[in-house]
């Protein structure tokens, strides 16, 4: 079970790197503080609920929407691949049989909430 938790941490790191690369690609960093601020945590409940929490400096919220950072990440091929890795890992963690024709996008919903000041 310990190695599976390590795999979850590795996937979290991949999510973080995706955000870092996207803000660099869009030239949204100045000092590098924003890039270093991204942290990702993946929580998987015993019921199989997955919560991905990506945090960053407060001002990222003002850059995210107009520059479509999150939207572009979610629509990327690398994100879809990462999503499939997460579904595969979730299956292993919970010992669930998933039908062969199941696609991760069949059951994924996204909610983005920014903390209130």
Residue, then its C-alpha position, 0 to 999 in steps of 0.5 A: x500500500x505504501x508504494x501506491x501512496x507514493x504513486x499518488x504523490x507522483x501523480x500530484x507532482x505531475x499535476x503541479x508540473x503541468x501548472x508550472x509549465x503552462x504559466x511559463x508557456x503563457x509567460x505569466x511569471x515574473x520572479x518565479x514565486x508563482x511557479x514555486x507556489x503551486x502545490x497539489x494534493x490528491x485525496x482518495x476516500x474509501x468510497x473512491x471519491x477523488x479530490x484534487x486540490x491545487x493551490x498557489x499564490x492568491x493572485x493566480x486566480x486573477x491570471x487563471x481565467x483571462x489566460x485560460x490556464x486551467x482550461x488549457x491544461x484540462x483540454x490537453x492530451x497530457x492531462x487526459x493521459x494523467x487523468x487515465x493514470x489516476x483512474x488506473x491507480x484508483x482502480x488498483x487502490x480500491x480493487x475495482x473492476x472497470x469495464x474495458x470500454x470505460x473512459x475516464x472522461x465518462x465520470x469526471x466533473x470539475x469544480x473550481x472554487x477560489x477561497x473568499x478573502 
